[in-house]
Amino acid sequence: MTLTNEQTPTLTSAEHIALAEAHSAHNYHPLPVVAASARGAWITDVTGRSYLDCLSAYSAMNFGHANPAILAAAHAQLDRVSLTSRAFSHDQFGPFCAELAALIGKDMVLPMNTGAEAVESAVKVARKWGYQVKGVPDGQATIIVADGNFHGRTTTIVSFSDDPDARADYGPYTPGFRSVPFGDAAALAAAIDETTVAVLLEPVQGEAGIIVPPPDYLRTVRELCTTHNVLFIADEIQSGLARTGNTLACQHFDVVPDMYLLGKALGGGAVPVSAVVADASVLGVLKPGQHGSTFGGNPVACAVGRAVIELLNTGEYQDRARRLGHHLRTGLDSLIGQGVTQVRNLGLWAGVDIDPAFGTGREVCERLLTRGILVKDTHGATIRFAPPLVVESTELDWAVRNLREVLAA
């Protein structure tokens, strides 16, 4: 079927889904809703029905759909220059890097596009640092990761994943990684040796179900990395940029990693933007021609990123995540024993474990969809709540009330 742009809005939801099933790779299993527009915390489908977005595109939409400041920055830049590649500079690049470095408290920024690219870049930088600065013998660098991690789906990244869906049938796998239980500082300490160049962790494991580590865990990781001259890399691609109630999730634990990995919300939901942020003693190992990206740090990305940084500098979104996260947690806790077995959260980011007697996570998501609420399951029995930070407390109450009712039914 060949369609013009004018014809596509006339398709039914079922026809849109059938086209996708027939002509796109089946690497996702989306809920049966077809978005046509969105604003704030709400998505409207092709039939005109509205849904409360409680996923925020995995935190990419922290500042809400169609945020006016972000859209204005994108529109203005598109009218000027959209791409130069890094073969030339442009007037948004330097200010973006300086402003992001200042926000995070580091010297330098390596802009990329997707979160997985930021992780891949960090792996390369850590290895190069290990050989050139630490003095690890060539080809022997190792990086410690955590069980249950999710850092992306490239070949290198799935090589250190323990998720069978992400990993199976993609070998041979990239060597050089050791995995230890998340939250177990003793196991991490035992895994460090003279070849270790970095420890790569999510401060809070998102895809695993919003797993918050023990209070002293990240501080111990920081101490171990300092003692053994190992880089501490914090993957804040989902947890960063106000989602947890601070600009960075690491701030909850009073730790400063050597490298931060940012993405998702950094693009304001308008364009893909990611970054590795570190001091010059780390990112300075890169020289011209040794790493790059045609679209990384492009003018539109930098303009949008600067608008995001300006929003973050007000503190408004961090404050909303703290207040609304507490409000959401109170509501979700009231469901424990009524179809919910456990709730975990940090800021406006919650993992809710569903009692298997009440259905799978997917089934609960499908029931909520019929009531106009969009959430996403993970690992079978867990659903995640991560609405845009512009959501209202009354909307959260409505979502919790509907969750209560679908579990009771």
C-alpha positions, 0 to 999 in steps of 0.5 A: 500500500502506497500512501500520501501524507494527506492520506495517512491521517484517515487510516484507522488505528488497526490499519496503522498497526497492520502497516507497521506489522507488515513493513517494520522489523518486529524488534518492539512489541508496542501497546496498540495505540497510535499517537497523532499528537501530544502536549504536556503529559498527554498523548492523543491517538488517531481516533482523538482519544487522549491518554496520560503518558506515564512513560515519557519515552523512557525519560526522553520527555521529562519536560513534557510533550511540545514544550514551548521553549524546546520547540522554539529553539528547534524551530529557530535553529532549523531556519538558520543552519541544521547540519555542518558536521564536525568538519566545521564549527557552528555558533551553537556548539561551543556555548552548548559544550560550555553550558553543559559542562558547567551544569554537570561540574566537569571540564569537557563534553563529547556530544553524540546522538543516542544513549548507546553511542554515549556508552560506546564512546565511554568504553572507548575513552576508558580503554584509551585512558587505561592504556595511555594514562594508567599504563595497562598493557595493550589489549588487556583493559577490563571494565566492571559492570553490574548484573541486570544492567541496561546500557543499550543494544549495540554488539559491544553493549549486549556483550555484557548484558545478562538479558537473554532477549538483548544478548542471545544469538548476537555472538561472538561477544566483545571481551573485556567486561566483568559483571558483578551483582548490583549493590554488592560493593564487596563483589565489585572490590574483588573484581578489580585488578591491575587491568581494570580501567573503569566501573560502569554503572547506572546509579539507579537501574531503570530497565531492571525495574527502578532498582535503587542501590543501598545508601552507601553503595555508590560512595564505596564504589567511588572510594574503590575507584579512587584507591585503585586508579579506576574511572567511575562511569555513571550512566545517567541516560535515564536517571539524569536531568531532573527525573529523580528529583536532582539534576543527577541521580548521583547527587542523591548519594553524594558522589561525583563520578569521573564520567557522566553519560547523558541522553534522552531528556538532553534532546528535550524529546525533539531530537536525539542528543547524548553526551559524555561529560568528564574532565580534561584529564579523561576526555583529553585522551581523544585526538582528532580522527580518533572518534567522531559522529556526523550528527553529533553536536549538530546545530539543532541538537546543540540549540535544543540542548541549550534550551534544556540546560536553561530549563534545568538551571531554574530548578523547577523540574527537579523540585516537581520531580521531588514533590510529585515523586513523593506524592506518587509513592504514597499512592502506589504504596497504598496498593501493596497487598492489593495486587502490588507486592513492592514499590521502588522509586526515586523522584518521579520514577517508580517500579511497581511489582505486580502480584502474578495472581493479578496478571502479568505486567503486560496484562496490567499495562493493556488494562490501563491502556483501555482506561487512557493510561500509558505505562510499560512493563519490564521483566514480566512482573514490573510496570514503570511509572515515569510521567513527564515532570509537568504532570499534575498531582491530580493526574497521578491520583487518577492513574493510581486510582485506575491501577487500583481498579484494574487490579481489583477487577 
